[in-house]
Amino acid sequence: MDKRRKHDDALEKQLRDDFFSAVERGELSIQDAVRKMRRISRLTQPEFARHRGVSLGVLRQIETGKGNPQVETLNRIASIFGFEVGFIKKIRRE
């Protein structure tokens, strides 16, 4: 039995809106962003890795914050949401 959440258009839209807002505010680490992209896509780690053309081991390392992925790998993962890796100004929180 598939234990992933069932498809809900309103919930999916809200999750995407929240994700894009958090990215815009600079609130997500790479590991959090990748994990959220995968969950919004409703895919398991093996499915997402296969879909994005990366190894499962690399995906797991990224999601746990233990990896040091190449820019090409991050672009391959992020392109599903229209992102590519680039330089951004870090927001200082004081």
PDB file of N, CA, C and O in Angstrom:
ATOM      1  N   MET A   1       0.846  -1.189   0.000  1.00  0.00           N
ATOM      2  CA  MET A   1       0.000   0.000   0.000  1.00  0.00           C
ATOM      3  C   MET A   1       0.886   1.246   0.000  1.00  0.00           C
ATOM      4  O   MET A   1       1.839   1.338   0.774  1.00  0.00           O
ATOM      5  N   ASP A   2       0.576   2.173  -0.847  1.00  0.00           N
ATOM      6  CA  ASP A   2       1.335   3.409  -0.958  1.00  0.00           C
ATOM      7  C   ASP A   2       0.972   4.313   0.221  1.00  0.00           C
ATOM      8  O   ASP A   2      -0.180   4.722   0.371  1.00  0.00           O
ATOM      9  N   LYS A   3       1.968   4.617   1.051  1.00  0.00           N
ATOM     10  CA  LYS A   3       1.715   5.421   2.252  1.00  0.00           C
ATOM     11  C   LYS A   3       1.933   6.903   2.032  1.00  0.00           C
ATOM     12  O   LYS A   3       1.744   7.705   2.946  1.00  0.00           O
ATOM     13  N   ARG A   4       2.334   7.275   0.808  1.00  0.00           N
ATOM     14  CA  ARG A   4       2.499   8.700   0.531  1.00  0.00           C
ATOM     15  C   ARG A   4       1.136   9.368   0.509  1.00  0.00           C
ATOM     16  O   ARG A   4       0.112   8.734   0.254  1.00  0.00           O
ATOM     17  N   ARG A   5       1.153  10.667   0.785  1.00  0.00           N
ATOM     18  CA  ARG A   5      -0.115  11.387   0.834  1.00  0.00           C
ATOM     19  C   ARG A   5      -0.796  11.382  -0.534  1.00  0.00           C
ATOM     20  O   ARG A   5      -0.130  11.373  -1.569  1.00  0.00           O
ATOM     21  N   LYS A   6      -2.086  11.389  -0.525  1.00  0.00           N
ATOM     22  CA  LYS A   6      -2.867  11.381  -1.759  1.00  0.00           C
ATOM     23  C   LYS A   6      -2.796  12.746  -2.426  1.00  0.00           C
ATOM     24  O   LYS A   6      -2.521  13.760  -1.785  1.00  0.00           O
ATOM     25  N   HIS A   7      -3.048  12.745  -3.715  1.00  0.00           N
ATOM     26  CA  HIS A   7      -2.978  13.982  -4.500  1.00  0.00           C
ATOM     27  C   HIS A   7      -4.105  14.927  -4.087  1.00  0.00           C
ATOM     28  O   HIS A   7      -5.274  14.543  -4.069  1.00  0.00           O
ATOM     29  N   ASP A   8      -3.744  16.152  -3.761  1.00  0.00           N
ATOM     30  CA  ASP A   8      -4.692  17.193  -3.370  1.00  0.00           C
ATOM     31  C   ASP A   8      -4.199  18.483  -4.010  1.00  0.00           C
ATOM     32  O   ASP A   8      -3.192  19.045  -3.578  1.00  0.00           O
ATOM     33  N   ASP A   9      -4.902  18.955  -5.037  1.00  0.00           N
ATOM     34  CA  ASP A   9      -4.462  20.137  -5.788  1.00  0.00           C
ATOM     35  C   ASP A   9      -4.257  21.357  -4.904  1.00  0.00           C
ATOM     36  O   ASP A   9      -3.267  22.073  -5.051  1.00  0.00           O
ATOM     37  N   ALA A  10      -5.191  21.598  -3.984  1.00  0.00           N
ATOM     38  CA  ALA A  10      -5.091  22.777  -3.119  1.00  0.00           C
ATOM     39  C   ALA A  10      -3.882  22.675  -2.188  1.00  0.00           C
ATOM     40  O   ALA A  10      -3.151  23.648  -2.000  1.00  0.00           O
ATOM     41  N   LEU A  11      -3.680  21.507  -1.616  1.00  0.00           N
ATOM     42  CA  LEU A  11      -2.542  21.303  -0.726  1.00  0.00           C
ATOM     43  C   LEU A  11      -1.234  21.420  -1.508  1.00  0.00           C
ATOM     44  O   LEU A  11      -0.285  22.054  -1.046  1.00  0.00           O
ATOM     45  N   GLU A  12      -1.187  20.811  -2.684  1.00  0.00           N
ATOM     46  CA  GLU A  12       0.025  20.888  -3.506  1.00  0.00           C
ATOM     47  C   GLU A  12       0.359  22.330  -3.867  1.00  0.00           C
ATOM     48  O   GLU A  12       1.525  22.721  -3.820  1.00  0.00           O
ATOM     49  N   LYS A  13      -0.641  23.122  -4.225  1.00  0.00           N
ATOM     50  CA  LYS A  13      -0.420  24.537  -4.555  1.00  0.00           C
ATOM     51  C   LYS A  13       0.100  25.295  -3.338  1.00  0.00           C
ATOM     52  O   LYS A  13       1.016  26.108  -3.456  1.00  0.00           O
ATOM     53  N   GLN A  14      -0.478  25.032  -2.180  1.00  0.00           N
ATOM     54  CA  GLN A  14      -0.046  25.703  -0.952  1.00  0.00           C
ATOM     55  C   GLN A  14       1.395  25.335  -0.612  1.00  0.00           C
ATOM     56  O   GLN A  14       2.185  26.199  -0.234  1.00  0.00           O
ATOM     57  N   LEU A  15       1.735  24.061  -0.745  1.00  0.00           N
ATOM     58  CA  LEU A  15       3.106  23.623  -0.474  1.00  0.00           C
ATOM     59  C   LEU A  15       4.092  24.297  -1.420  1.00  0.00           C
ATOM     60  O   LEU A  15       5.161  24.739  -0.997  1.00  0.00           O
ATOM     61  N   ARG A  16       3.734  24.376  -2.697  1.00  0.00           N
ATOM     62  CA  ARG A  16       4.598  25.041  -3.678  1.00  0.00           C
ATOM     63  C   ARG A  16       4.742  26.532  -3.367  1.00  0.00           C
ATOM     64  O   ARG A  16       5.847  27.073  -3.409  1.00  0.00           O
ATOM     65  N   ASP A  17       3.622  27.196  -3.053  1.00  0.00           N
ATOM     66  CA  ASP A  17       3.666  28.623  -2.723  1.00  0.00           C
ATOM     67  C   ASP A  17       4.545  28.868  -1.495  1.00  0.00           C
ATOM     68  O   ASP A  17       5.356  29.794  -1.477  1.00  0.00           O
ATOM     69  N   ASP A  18       4.378  28.034  -0.476  1.00  0.00           N
ATOM     70  CA  ASP A  18       5.190  28.158   0.738  1.00  0.00           C
ATOM     71  C   ASP A  18       6.668  27.935   0.430  1.00  0.00           C
ATOM     72  O   ASP A  18       7.534  28.642   0.944  1.00  0.00           O
ATOM     73  N   PHE A  19       6.940  26.948  -0.411  1.00  0.00           N
ATOM     74  CA  PHE A  19       8.314  26.644  -0.797  1.00  0.00           C
ATOM     75  C   PHE A  19       8.951  27.828  -1.512  1.00  0.00           C
ATOM     76  O   PHE A  19      10.044  28.257  -1.144  1.00  0.00           O
ATOM     77  N   PHE A  20       8.281  28.358  -2.529  1.00  0.00           N
ATOM     78  CA  PHE A  20       8.840  29.476  -3.283  1.00  0.00           C
ATOM     79  C   PHE A  20       9.018  30.715  -2.401  1.00  0.00           C
ATOM     80  O   PHE A  20       9.989  31.454  -2.560  1.00  0.00           O
ATOM     81  N   SER A  21       8.094  30.941  -1.484  1.00  0.00           N
ATOM     82  CA  SER A  21       8.226  32.073  -0.564  1.00  0.00           C
ATOM     83  C   SER A  21       9.429  31.897   0.352  1.00  0.00           C
ATOM     84  O   SER A  21      10.171  32.848   0.594  1.00  0.00           O
ATOM     85  N   ALA A  22       9.625  30.688   0.862  1.00  0.00           N
ATOM     86  CA  ALA A  22      10.766  30.420   1.744  1.00  0.00           C
ATOM     87  C   ALA A  22      12.083  30.577   0.991  1.00  0.00           C
ATOM     88  O   ALA A  22      13.057  31.086   1.544  1.00  0.00           O
ATOM     89  N   VAL A  23      12.116  30.143  -0.267  1.00  0.00           N
ATOM     90  CA  VAL A  23      13.316  30.311  -1.084  1.00  0.00           C
ATOM     91  C   VAL A  23      13.590  31.794  -1.298  1.00  0.00           C
ATOM     92  O   VAL A  23      14.728  32.245  -1.168  1.00  0.00           O
ATOM     93  N   GLU A  24      12.559  32.540  -1.620  1.00  0.00           N
ATOM     94  CA  GLU A  24      12.692  33.978  -1.861  1.00  0.00           C
ATOM     95  C   GLU A  24      13.226  34.706  -0.628  1.00  0.00           C
ATOM     96  O   GLU A  24      14.008  35.649  -0.750  1.00  0.00           O
ATOM     97  N   ARG A  25      12.808  34.271   0.548  1.00  0.00           N
ATOM     98  CA  ARG A  25      13.251  34.900   1.790  1.00  0.00           C
ATOM     99  C   ARG A  25      14.605  34.370   2.252  1.00  0.00           C
ATOM    100  O   ARG A  25      15.148  34.855   3.245  1.00  0.00           O
ATOM    101  N   GLY A  26      15.153  33.389   1.551  1.00  0.00           N
ATOM    102  CA  GLY A  26      16.449  32.828   1.918  1.00  0.00           C
ATOM    103  C   GLY A  26      16.412  31.990   3.176  1.00  0.00           C
ATOM    104  O   GLY A  26      17.399  31.921   3.908  1.00  0.00           O
ATOM    105  N   GLU A  27      15.290  31.355   3.434  1.00  0.00           N
ATOM    106  CA  GLU A  27      15.108  30.613   4.679  1.00  0.00           C
ATOM    107  C   GLU A  27      15.471  29.129   4.590  1.00  0.00           C
ATOM    108  O   GLU A  27      15.455  28.437   5.607  1.00  0.00           O
ATOM    109  N   LEU A  28      15.794  28.629   3.403  1.00  0.00           N
ATOM    110  CA  LEU A  28      16.040  27.197   3.245  1.00  0.00           C
ATOM    111  C   LEU A  28      17.503  26.899   2.964  1.00  0.00           C
ATOM    112  O   LEU A  28      18.143  27.568   2.154  1.00  0.00           O
ATOM    113  N   SER A  29      18.013  25.903   3.634  1.00  0.00           N
ATOM    114  CA  SER A  29      19.335  25.386   3.294  1.00  0.00           C
ATOM    115  C   SER A  29      19.168  24.524   2.043  1.00  0.00           C
ATOM    116  O   SER A  29      18.048  24.212   1.639  1.00  0.00           O
ATOM    117  N   ILE A  30      20.277  24.148   1.443  1.00  0.00           N
ATOM    118  CA  ILE A  30      20.194  23.275   0.267  1.00  0.00           C
ATOM    119  C   ILE A  30      19.521  21.964   0.644  1.00  0.00           C
ATOM    120  O   ILE A  30      18.657  21.476  -0.085  1.00  0.00           O
ATOM    121  N   GLN A  31      19.908  21.399   1.765  1.00  0.00           N
ATOM    122  CA  GLN A  31      19.310  20.120   2.145  1.00  0.00           C
ATOM    123  C   GLN A  31      17.812  20.242   2.373  1.00  0.00           C
ATOM    124  O   GLN A  31      17.059  19.354   1.971  1.00  0.00           O
ATOM    125  N   ASP A  32      17.360  21.317   3.009  1.00  0.00           N
ATOM    126  CA  ASP A  32      15.924  21.508   3.227  1.00  0.00           C
ATOM    127  C   ASP A  32      15.187  21.731   1.914  1.00  0.00           C
ATOM    128  O   ASP A  32      14.094  21.202   1.714  1.00  0.00           O
ATOM    129  N   ALA A  33      15.783  22.509   1.025  1.00  0.00           N
ATOM    130  CA  ALA A  33      15.147  22.791  -0.267  1.00  0.00           C
ATOM    131  C   ALA A  33      15.000  21.515  -1.085  1.00  0.00           C
ATOM    132  O   ALA A  33      13.943  21.276  -1.669  1.00  0.00           O
ATOM    133  N   VAL A  34      16.035  20.701  -1.134  1.00  0.00           N
ATOM    134  CA  VAL A  34      15.973  19.458  -1.912  1.00  0.00           C
ATOM    135  C   VAL A  34      14.938  18.516  -1.314  1.00  0.00           C
ATOM    136  O   VAL A  34      14.154  17.910  -2.044  1.00  0.00           O
ATOM    137  N   ARG A  35      14.931  18.390   0.003  1.00  0.00           N
ATOM    138  CA  ARG A  35      13.954  17.525   0.661  1.00  0.00           C
ATOM    139  C   ARG A  35      12.527  17.997   0.367  1.00  0.00           C
ATOM    140  O   ARG A  35      11.645  17.187   0.084  1.00  0.00           O
ATOM    141  N   LYS A  36      12.312  19.307   0.437  1.00  0.00           N
ATOM    142  CA  LYS A  36      10.971  19.837   0.171  1.00  0.00           C
ATOM    143  C   LYS A  36      10.569  19.636  -1.290  1.00  0.00           C
ATOM    144  O   LYS A  36       9.418  19.306  -1.576  1.00  0.00           O
ATOM    145  N   MET A  37      11.514  19.834  -2.221  1.00  0.00           N
ATOM    146  CA  MET A  37      11.200  19.608  -3.641  1.00  0.00           C
ATOM    147  C   MET A  37      10.771  18.162  -3.868  1.00  0.00           C
ATOM    148  O   MET A  37       9.824  17.891  -4.607  1.00  0.00           O
ATOM    149  N   ARG A  38      11.475  17.250  -3.228  1.00  0.00           N
ATOM    150  CA  ARG A  38      11.135  15.835  -3.396  1.00  0.00           C
ATOM    151  C   ARG A  38       9.772  15.536  -2.799  1.00  0.00           C
ATOM    152  O   ARG A  38       8.966  14.833  -3.408  1.00  0.00           O
ATOM    153  N   ARG A  39       9.512  16.058  -1.627  1.00  0.00           N
ATOM    154  CA  ARG A  39       8.225  15.782  -0.974  1.00  0.00           C
ATOM    155  C   ARG A  39       7.055  16.424  -1.719  1.00  0.00           C
ATOM    156  O   ARG A  39       5.990  15.819  -1.841  1.00  0.00           O
ATOM    157  N   ILE A  40       7.247  17.630  -2.211  1.00  0.00           N
ATOM    158  CA  ILE A  40       6.199  18.273  -3.004  1.00  0.00           C
ATOM    159  C   ILE A  40       5.921  17.464  -4.262  1.00  0.00           C
ATOM    160  O   ILE A  40       4.785  17.388  -4.729  1.00  0.00           O
ATOM    161  N   SER A  41       6.972  16.860  -4.802  1.00  0.00           N
ATOM    162  CA  SER A  41       6.831  16.026  -6.003  1.00  0.00           C
ATOM    163  C   SER A  41       6.193  14.680  -5.692  1.00  0.00           C
ATOM    164  O   SER A  41       5.862  13.918  -6.601  1.00  0.00           O
ATOM    165  N   ARG A  42       6.019  14.388  -4.406  1.00  0.00           N
ATOM    166  CA  ARG A  42       5.411  13.142  -3.941  1.00  0.00           C
ATOM    167  C   ARG A  42       6.171  11.917  -4.426  1.00  0.00           C
ATOM    168  O   ARG A  42       5.574  10.927  -4.848  1.00  0.00           O
ATOM    169  N   LEU A  43       7.501  11.997  -4.361  1.00  0.00           N
ATOM    170  CA  LEU A  43       8.347  10.885  -4.777  1.00  0.00           C
ATOM    171  C   LEU A  43       9.198  10.407  -3.609  1.00  0.00           C
ATOM    172  O   LEU A  43       9.577  11.190  -2.738  1.00  0.00           O
ATOM    173  N   THR A  44       9.489   9.130  -3.604  1.00  0.00           N
ATOM    174  CA  THR A  44      10.415   8.584  -2.628  1.00  0.00           C
ATOM    175  C   THR A  44      11.828   9.005  -3.041  1.00  0.00           C
ATOM    176  O   THR A  44      12.033   9.512  -4.144  1.00  0.00           O
ATOM    177  N   GLN A  45      12.789   8.795  -2.160  1.00  0.00           N
ATOM    178  CA  GLN A  45      14.169   9.127  -2.519  1.00  0.00           C
ATOM    179  C   GLN A  45      14.630   8.364  -3.767  1.00  0.00           C
ATOM    180  O   GLN A  45      15.196   8.978  -4.672  1.00  0.00           O
ATOM    181  N   PRO A  46      14.405   7.039  -3.844  1.00  0.00           N
ATOM    182  CA  PRO A  46      14.837   6.335  -5.060  1.00  0.00           C
ATOM    183  C   PRO A  46      14.146   6.836  -6.328  1.00  0.00           C
ATOM    184  O   PRO A  46      14.778   6.937  -7.380  1.00  0.00           O
ATOM    185  N   GLU A  47      12.855   7.150  -6.232  1.00  0.00           N
ATOM    186  CA  GLU A  47      12.118   7.659  -7.397  1.00  0.00           C
ATOM    187  C   GLU A  47      12.641   9.028  -7.825  1.00  0.00           C
ATOM    188  O   GLU A  47      12.853   9.280  -9.011  1.00  0.00           O
ATOM    189  N   PHE A  48      12.844   9.903  -6.850  1.00  0.00           N
ATOM    190  CA  PHE A  48      13.308  11.252  -7.150  1.00  0.00           C
ATOM    191  C   PHE A  48      14.711  11.225  -7.742  1.00  0.00           C
ATOM    192  O   PHE A  48      14.993  11.933  -8.708  1.00  0.00           O
ATOM    193  N   ALA A  49      15.591  10.407  -7.165  1.00  0.00           N
ATOM    194  CA  ALA A  49      16.960  10.292  -7.676  1.00  0.00           C
ATOM    195  C   ALA A  49      16.946   9.822  -9.123  1.00  0.00           C
ATOM    196  O   ALA A  49      17.638  10.386  -9.970  1.00  0.00           O
ATOM    197  N   ARG A  50      16.169   8.801  -9.404  1.00  0.00           N
ATOM    198  CA  ARG A  50      16.060   8.273 -10.772  1.00  0.00           C
ATOM    199  C   ARG A  50      15.484   9.330 -11.714  1.00  0.00           C
ATOM    200  O   ARG A  50      15.978   9.515 -12.827  1.00  0.00           O
ATOM    201  N   HIS A  51      14.437  10.020 -11.262  1.00  0.00           N
ATOM    202  CA  HIS A  51      13.773  11.050 -12.074  1.00  0.00           C
ATOM    203  C   HIS A  51      14.713  12.205 -12.411  1.00  0.00           C
ATOM    204  O   HIS A  51      14.669  12.742 -13.518  1.00  0.00           O
ATOM    205  N   ARG A  52      15.566  12.587 -11.455  1.00  0.00           N
ATOM    206  CA  ARG A  52      16.466  13.726 -11.642  1.00  0.00           C
ATOM    207  C   ARG A  52      17.829  13.320 -12.192  1.00  0.00           C
ATOM    208  O   ARG A  52      18.668  14.178 -12.465  1.00  0.00           O
ATOM    209  N   GLY A  53      18.055  12.021 -12.355  1.00  0.00           N
ATOM    210  CA  GLY A  53      19.307  11.550 -12.941  1.00  0.00           C
ATOM    211  C   GLY A  53      20.513  11.661 -12.025  1.00  0.00           C
ATOM    212  O   GLY A  53      21.629  11.918 -12.477  1.00  0.00           O
ATOM    213  N   VAL A  54      20.281  11.464 -10.733  1.00  0.00           N
ATOM    214  CA  VAL A  54      21.377  11.470  -9.764  1.00  0.00           C
ATOM    215  C   VAL A  54      21.339  10.152  -9.005  1.00  0.00           C
ATOM    216  O   VAL A  54      20.314   9.471  -8.967  1.00  0.00           O
ATOM    217  N   SER A  55      22.460   9.806  -8.408  1.00  0.00           N
ATOM    218  CA  SER A  55      22.479   8.553  -7.650  1.00  0.00           C
ATOM    219  C   SER A  55      21.720   8.724  -6.336  1.00  0.00           C
ATOM    220  O   SER A  55      21.621   9.819  -5.783  1.00  0.00           O
ATOM    221  N   LEU A  56      21.197   7.618  -5.868  1.00  0.00           N
ATOM    222  CA  LEU A  56      20.469   7.631  -4.605  1.00  0.00           C
ATOM    223  C   LEU A  56      21.387   8.042  -3.463  1.00  0.00           C
ATOM    224  O   LEU A  56      20.975   8.777  -2.565  1.00  0.00           O
ATOM    225  N   GLY A  57      22.628   7.572  -3.495  1.00  0.00           N
ATOM    226  CA  GLY A  57      23.581   7.934  -2.446  1.00  0.00           C
ATOM    227  C   GLY A  57      23.831   9.428  -2.378  1.00  0.00           C
ATOM    228  O   GLY A  57      23.891  10.006  -1.293  1.00  0.00           O
ATOM    229  N   VAL A  58      23.979  10.054  -3.538  1.00  0.00           N
ATOM    230  CA  VAL A  58      24.200  11.506  -3.584  1.00  0.00           C
ATOM    231  C   VAL A  58      22.981  12.239  -3.035  1.00  0.00           C
ATOM    232  O   VAL A  58      23.119  13.177  -2.249  1.00  0.00           O
ATOM    233  N   LEU A  59      21.794  11.816  -3.445  1.00  0.00           N
ATOM    234  CA  LEU A  59      20.573  12.459  -2.950  1.00  0.00           C
ATOM    235  C   LEU A  59      20.480  12.334  -1.429  1.00  0.00           C
ATOM    236  O   LEU A  59      20.156  13.304  -0.742  1.00  0.00           O
ATOM    237  N   ARG A  60      20.758  11.162  -0.915  1.00  0.00           N
ATOM    238  CA  ARG A  60      20.692  10.961   0.537  1.00  0.00           C
ATOM    239  C   ARG A  60      21.720  11.827   1.262  1.00  0.00           C
ATOM    240  O   ARG A  60      21.428  12.377   2.324  1.00  0.00           O
ATOM    241  N   GLN A  61      22.911  11.949   0.701  1.00  0.00           N
ATOM    242  CA  GLN A  61      23.930  12.803   1.318  1.00  0.00           C
ATOM    243  C   GLN A  61      23.480  14.261   1.323  1.00  0.00           C
ATOM    244  O   GLN A  61      23.687  14.965   2.312  1.00  0.00           O
ATOM    245  N   ILE A  62      22.878  14.719   0.249  1.00  0.00           N
ATOM    246  CA  ILE A  62      22.403  16.105   0.178  1.00  0.00           C
ATOM    247  C   ILE A  62      21.317  16.332   1.221  1.00  0.00           C
ATOM    248  O   ILE A  62      21.354  17.316   1.961  1.00  0.00           O
ATOM    249  N   GLU A  63      20.347  15.414   1.279  1.00  0.00           N
ATOM    250  CA  GLU A  63      19.216  15.580   2.197  1.00  0.00           C
ATOM    251  C   GLU A  63      19.626  15.511   3.664  1.00  0.00           C
ATOM    252  O   GLU A  63      18.928  16.049   4.524  1.00  0.00           O
ATOM    253  N   THR A  64      20.744  14.860   3.961  1.00  0.00           N
ATOM    254  CA  THR A  64      21.199  14.787   5.354  1.00  0.00           C
ATOM    255  C   THR A  64      22.239  15.861   5.665  1.00  0.00           C
ATOM    256  O   THR A  64      22.698  15.975   6.801  1.00  0.00           O
ATOM    257  N   GLY A  65      22.605  16.637   4.668  1.00  0.00           N
ATOM    258  CA  GLY A  65      23.571  17.705   4.879  1.00  0.00           C
ATOM    259  C   GLY A  65      25.006  17.215   4.954  1.00  0.00           C
ATOM    260  O   GLY A  65      25.887  17.948   5.404  1.00  0.00           O
ATOM    261  N   LYS A  66      25.253  15.983   4.518  1.00  0.00           N
ATOM    262  CA  LYS A  66      26.592  15.407   4.599  1.00  0.00           C
ATOM    263  C   LYS A  66      27.321  15.428   3.262  1.00  0.00           C
ATOM    264  O   LYS A  66      28.513  15.127   3.197  1.00  0.00           O
ATOM    265  N   GLY A  67      26.621  15.777   2.214  1.00  0.00           N
ATOM    266  CA  GLY A  67      27.226  15.736   0.893  1.00  0.00           C
ATOM    267  C   GLY A  67      27.874  17.043   0.498  1.00  0.00           C
ATOM    268  O   GLY A  67      27.659  18.080   1.126  1.00  0.00           O
ATOM    269  N   ASN A  68      28.659  16.978  -0.540  1.00  0.00           N
ATOM    270  CA  ASN A  68      29.280  18.154  -1.140  1.00  0.00           C
ATOM    271  C   ASN A  68      29.014  18.067  -2.645  1.00  0.00           C
ATOM    272  O   ASN A  68      29.920  17.800  -3.434  1.00  0.00           O
ATOM    273  N   PRO A  69      27.745  18.300  -3.029  1.00  0.00           N
ATOM    274  CA  PRO A  69      27.358  18.058  -4.424  1.00  0.00           C
ATOM    275  C   PRO A  69      27.966  19.066  -5.384  1.00  0.00           C
ATOM    276  O   PRO A  69      28.249  20.208  -5.022  1.00  0.00           O
ATOM    277  N   GLN A  70      28.159  18.616  -6.615  1.00  0.00           N
ATOM    278  CA  GLN A  70      28.633  19.490  -7.672  1.00  0.00           C
ATOM    279  C   GLN A  70      27.488  20.399  -8.109  1.00  0.00           C
ATOM    280  O   GLN A  70      26.315  20.061  -7.944  1.00  0.00           O
ATOM    281  N   VAL A  71      27.836  21.541  -8.661  1.00  0.00           N
ATOM    282  CA  VAL A  71      26.836  22.493  -9.150  1.00  0.00           C
ATOM    283  C   VAL A  71      25.937  21.822 -10.188  1.00  0.00           C
ATOM    284  O   VAL A  71      24.723  22.030 -10.191  1.00  0.00           O
ATOM    285  N   GLU A  72      26.528  21.024 -11.058  1.00  0.00           N
ATOM    286  CA  GLU A  72      25.742  20.325 -12.087  1.00  0.00           C
ATOM    287  C   GLU A  72      24.673  19.434 -11.457  1.00  0.00           C
ATOM    288  O   GLU A  72      23.550  19.369 -11.957  1.00  0.00           O
ATOM    289  N   THR A  73      25.011  18.755 -10.374  1.00  0.00           N
ATOM    290  CA  THR A  73      24.058  17.891  -9.676  1.00  0.00           C
ATOM    291  C   THR A  73      22.924  18.720  -9.087  1.00  0.00           C
ATOM    292  O   THR A  73      21.754  18.361  -9.216  1.00  0.00           O
ATOM    293  N   LEU A  74      23.271  19.824  -8.443  1.00  0.00           N
ATOM    294  CA  LEU A  74      22.240  20.685  -7.855  1.00  0.00           C
ATOM    295  C   LEU A  74      21.340  21.266  -8.933  1.00  0.00           C
ATOM    296  O   LEU A  74      20.130  21.368  -8.734  1.00  0.00           O
ATOM    297  N   ASN A  75      21.906  21.646 -10.069  1.00  0.00           N
ATOM    298  CA  ASN A  75      21.092  22.172 -11.167  1.00  0.00           C
ATOM    299  C   ASN A  75      20.151  21.100 -11.709  1.00  0.00           C
ATOM    300  O   ASN A  75      19.000  21.385 -12.039  1.00  0.00           O
ATOM    301  N   ARG A  76      20.640  19.885 -11.798  1.00  0.00           N
ATOM    302  CA  ARG A  76      19.801  18.784 -12.289  1.00  0.00           C
ATOM    303  C   ARG A  76      18.615  18.574 -11.354  1.00  0.00           C
ATOM    304  O   ARG A  76      17.495  18.341 -11.809  1.00  0.00           O
ATOM    305  N   ILE A  77      18.857  18.655 -10.060  1.00  0.00           N
ATOM    306  CA  ILE A  77      17.788  18.479  -9.078  1.00  0.00           C
ATOM    307  C   ILE A  77      16.848  19.683  -9.090  1.00  0.00           C
ATOM    308  O   ILE A  77      15.629  19.515  -9.123  1.00  0.00           O
ATOM    309  N   ALA A  78      17.401  20.884  -9.065  1.00  0.00           N
ATOM    310  CA  ALA A  78      16.601  22.107  -8.913  1.00  0.00           C
ATOM    311  C   ALA A  78      15.810  22.487 -10.155  1.00  0.00           C
ATOM    312  O   ALA A  78      14.834  23.231 -10.059  1.00  0.00           O
ATOM    313  N   SER A  79      16.211  21.994 -11.308  1.00  0.00           N
ATOM    314  CA  SER A  79      15.529  22.398 -12.544  1.00  0.00           C
ATOM    315  C   SER A  79      14.071  21.977 -12.572  1.00  0.00           C
ATOM    316  O   SER A  79      13.280  22.555 -13.318  1.00  0.00           O
ATOM    317  N   ILE A  80      13.698  20.983 -11.777  1.00  0.00           N
ATOM    318  CA  ILE A  80      12.305  20.546 -11.724  1.00  0.00           C
ATOM    319  C   ILE A  80      11.392  21.676 -11.225  1.00  0.00           C
ATOM    320  O   ILE A  80      10.200  21.705 -11.533  1.00  0.00           O
ATOM    321  N   PHE A  81      11.972  22.607 -10.450  1.00  0.00           N
ATOM    322  CA  PHE A  81      11.206  23.739  -9.944  1.00  0.00           C
ATOM    323  C   PHE A  81      11.621  25.054 -10.602  1.00  0.00           C
ATOM    324  O   PHE A  81      11.266  26.132 -10.125  1.00  0.00           O
ATOM    325  N   GLY A  82      12.369  24.960 -11.691  1.00  0.00           N
ATOM    326  CA  GLY A  82      12.753  26.167 -12.425  1.00  0.00           C
ATOM    327  C   GLY A  82      13.903  26.936 -11.806  1.00  0.00           C
ATOM    328  O   GLY A  82      14.063  28.127 -12.074  1.00  0.00           O
ATOM    329  N   PHE A  83      14.711  26.279 -10.981  1.00  0.00           N
ATOM    330  CA  PHE A  83      15.847  26.933 -10.343  1.00  0.00           C
ATOM    331  C   PHE A  83      17.153  26.500 -10.989  1.00  0.00           C
ATOM    332  O   PHE A  83      17.237  25.444 -11.615  1.00  0.00           O
ATOM    333  N   GLU A  84      18.157  27.329 -10.826  1.00  0.00           N
ATOM    334  CA  GLU A  84      19.522  26.922 -11.098  1.00  0.00           C
ATOM    335  C   GLU A  84      20.395  27.578 -10.052  1.00  0.00           C
ATOM    336  O   GLU A  84      20.059  28.631  -9.510  1.00  0.00           O
ATOM    337  N   VAL A  85      21.514  26.944  -9.779  1.00  0.00           N
ATOM    338  CA  VAL A  85      22.408  27.415  -8.734  1.00  0.00           C
ATOM    339  C   VAL A  85      23.086  28.700  -9.183  1.00  0.00           C
ATOM    340  O   VAL A  85      23.527  28.823 -10.325  1.00  0.00           O
ATOM    341  N   GLY A  86      23.162  29.650  -8.265  1.00  0.00           N
ATOM    342  CA  GLY A  86      23.812  30.917  -8.553  1.00  0.00           C
ATOM    343  C   GLY A  86      24.212  31.605  -7.265  1.00  0.00           C
ATOM    344  O   GLY A  86      23.969  31.099  -6.169  1.00  0.00           O
ATOM    345  N   PHE A  87      24.812  32.735  -7.407  1.00  0.00           N
ATOM    346  CA  PHE A  87      25.212  33.500  -6.236  1.00  0.00           C
ATOM    347  C   PHE A  87      24.054  34.370  -5.782  1.00  0.00           C
ATOM    348  O   PHE A  87      23.384  35.007  -6.595  1.00  0.00           O
ATOM    349  N   ILE A  88      23.824  34.391  -4.479  1.00  0.00           N
ATOM    350  CA  ILE A  88      22.807  35.256  -3.906  1.00  0.00           C
ATOM    351  C   ILE A  88      23.409  35.965  -2.703  1.00  0.00           C
ATOM    352  O   ILE A  88      24.342  35.475  -2.067  1.00  0.00           O
ATOM    353  N   LYS A  89      22.868  37.091  -2.421  1.00  0.00           N
ATOM    354  CA  LYS A  89      23.322  37.827  -1.257  1.00  0.00           C
ATOM    355  C   LYS A  89      22.692  37.218  -0.015  1.00  0.00           C
ATOM    356  O   LYS A  89      21.475  37.050   0.065  1.00  0.00           O
ATOM    357  N   LYS A  90      23.532  36.896   0.941  1.00  0.00           N
ATOM    358  CA  LYS A  90      23.050  36.300   2.172  1.00  0.00           C
ATOM    359  C   LYS A  90      22.401  37.379   3.032  1.00  0.00           C
ATOM    360  O   LYS A  90      22.950  38.468   3.199  1.00  0.00           O
ATOM    361  N   ILE A  91      21.258  37.071   3.562  1.00  0.00           N
ATOM    362  CA  ILE A  91      20.537  37.995   4.425  1.00  0.00           C
ATOM    363  C   ILE A  91      21.087  37.863   5.833  1.00  0.00           C
ATOM    364  O   ILE A  91      21.143  36.764   6.383  1.00  0.00           O
ATOM    365  N   ARG A  92      21.483  38.959   6.405  1.00  0.00           N
ATOM    366  CA  ARG A  92      21.981  38.947   7.782  1.00  0.00           C
ATOM    367  C   ARG A  92      20.825  39.094   8.741  1.00  0.00           C
ATOM    368  O   ARG A  92      19.989  39.988   8.616  1.00  0.00           O
ATOM    369  N   ARG A  93      20.801  38.202   9.692  1.00  0.00           N
ATOM    370  CA  ARG A  93      19.765  38.282  10.727  1.00  0.00           C
ATOM    371  C   ARG A  93      20.441  38.724  12.011  1.00  0.00           C
ATOM    372  O   ARG A  93      21.322  38.042  12.534  1.00  0.00           O
ATOM    373  N   GLU A  94      20.021  39.858  12.505  1.00  0.00           N
ATOM    374  CA  GLU A  94      20.642  40.404  13.709  1.00  0.00           C
ATOM    375  C   GLU A  94      19.642  40.524  14.820  1.00  0.00           C
ATOM    376  O   GLU A  94      19.986  40.967  15.915  1.00  0.00           O
TER     377      GLU A  94
END
